[in-house]
């Protein structure tokens, strides 16, 4: 039986002489692995089709789905959204690859989560058409809102009485904890502001320098690693920190 679903490509590897296996985060089924046959042939009909399966690509797909199998098949595919800038702009591409890798490391179960899917889809679309200021802050926004969708929402908010964010406990607190896994003052305040933003355009009003963004991204990776088993290290983080 076939189903129509949107999918966001996470990774793709060659399979056999002409096919690929791709991992996609789908609207209907969550994370799934698919065989896509024949797209690496040298024929005119196959030329360019492998570009559909770049990490970050957003597709409309018709897929075969069998809950008893770990590997499914794609019958048909087309763009659900065709990027204008993400695949070609160095900064936007680095941000997109960070978002995709963060998603890969965070999703440990295949279950569908439509709200999370829409967050990823909307964030990638916003990234594609965003200003430089919004582009620079969007990875921070995405990281915090992804945490919230995964049930890791930060508790409380920054204030003069709670100027410290404890990465281990996930709370804004009055004093620095005994351990070193926390951020304070300007970093904690910026985190609280970004965490409470509801509209992407508001990110343009948060003015952070390069070092602050780097420090926040590093802290957020620590936060995820503390709360998601076997989270690992993000290879794309260093690239993103360099280009922001």
Secondary structure, DSSP 8 states (H G I E B T S, - for coil): -EEEEEEEEEEEEEETTTEEEEEEEETTTEEEEEEETTTT-SSTTTTTGGGGGSTT-EEEEEEE--TT-SEEEEEEEEEEE--SSTTT-HHHHHHHHHHHHHHHHH--S----HHHHHHHHHHHHHHHH--HHHHHHHHHHHHHHHHHHTT---BS---SS--EEETTTTEEESS--SSS-EEETHHHHHHHHHHT--SGGGGGG----HHHHHHHHHHHHHHHHHHSTT----HHHHHHHHH-
